[in-house]
Amino acid sequence: MSKKPETPPSDWTSAAAIAGAAIGSAALAAALLYSSRRKERAEKAAKSKPPAEPFETD
């Protein structure tokens, strides 16, 4: 078997690789934002606990 010479990547493959990296980094950033907002909401809910005794109403 003879070894085939390496061909340089075509224009569309390098563009696709760049696009894939951009999409992946955007997805990662979105996941981090989602988790941080969820954590903030959980902390806020833990701080605002209801009173120990409910208010009396007629």
N, C-alpha and C positions, 0 to 999 in steps of 0.2 A: 504494500500500500504506500502510495506516495502522499506526502503531507501537502494539503492544500494551502496556498498562501493566504494569509489573513487579509481580509478586505476591510477597509475603513467603514465605520458605520454610516449608513445613509442619512440624509437630512431628516427624514421623518422619524427615524428611530431615536436620534438624539433629542429631537423636539418632544417625542412621546415620553422619553425618560425625564426630561425637565418638567413636563406637565404632570407626570406621575408624582414627582417629588413635591411639586407645589400643592397638589391635591392632598397628598399625605400629610404635609406639614399643616395645611389648613384644617384637616380633620383632627389632628393632634391638638391644635390650638383651641378648636371648638370643644373638644372633650375636656380640656383643662378648665376652660371658662365655665362649662356646665357643672363640673364637680365643685368648683370653688363657690359658685352661686348656691348650689345645693347645701354646701357646708354652712354658708352664711345664714341661710334660711333656717337650718336646724338649730344653729346657735341662738338665733333670735327667738325662735319658738321656745327654747329651753329657758331663756331669761324671763319671758313673759308667762309665768305660771299663773293659773287662776287662784283666787283667794281661797284660804283654807275653809272658810265657812261661807256658804252662799248668802247673798243678800235676801232679807225677808221681803216678800211682796204680799199685798192683800189680794 
